[in-house]
Amino acid sequence: MLSGMFALIRYAVPEARTAEFTGQARAILGTLAAQPGHLRGRLGRSVDEPGLWALVTEWEGAGFYRRALSAARMDMYPLMTLMINEPGAFEVVAGES
């Protein structure tokens, strides 16, 4: 039986802010990785639209993810204006376990 969840936060990043963004995103990943329930995290850039980025993390459950967001709030705050406002927490229903 599959369990857990993954979170996807997308960002629209102007080219001039790429270095700032990637540095801050790495800090976010580091903070999230230190939280209970964290399984893995990645930062990716669209191959078709270079200004579109995604921060993807996997968690043992939604509760772990939500608590981790509180811990990462200060790291995430500088990038809030770049976030694409959309639902980002997904329950795993199929795939490799």
Residue pairs with C-beta under 8 A, 6 or more apart in sequence:
1 97
2 92
2 93
2 94
2 95
2 97
3 60
3 61
3 92
4 39
4 58
4 59
4 60
4 61
4 92
5 58
5 59
5 61
5 62
5 65
5 89
5 90
5 91
5 92
6 56
6 57
6 58
6 59
6 90
6 92
7 56
7 57
7 58
7 59
7 65
7 88
7 89
7 90
8 54
8 55
8 56
8 88
8 90
9 54
9 55
9 56
9 83
9 88
10 52
10 53
10 54
10 83
10 84
10 86
10 88
11 21
11 25
11 52
11 53
11 54
11 55
11 79
11 82
11 83
11 84
12 51
12 52
12 82
12 84
13 21
13 51
13 52
13 53
13 82
14 51
15 50
15 51
17 82
21 53
21 79
21 82
22 43
24 75
24 78
24 79
25 43
25 53
25 55
25 79
26 43
27 75
28 55
28 72
28 75
28 76
28 79
29 41
29 42
29 43
29 55
29 57
31 68
31 71
31 72
31 75
32 38
32 41
32 57
32 68
32 71
32 72
33 41
34 71
35 64
35 67
35 68
35 71
35 72
36 64
36 67
36 68
37 59
37 60
37 61
37 63
37 64
37 65
37 67
37 68
38 57
38 58
38 59
38 64
38 68
39 57
39 58
39 59
39 60
40 57
40 58
41 55
41 56
41 57
41 58
42 55
42 56
42 57
43 53
43 54
43 55
43 56
44 53
44 54
44 56
45 52
45 53
45 54
46 52
46 53
46 54
57 65
57 68
59 65
59 68
62 89
62 91
65 89
66 89
69 76
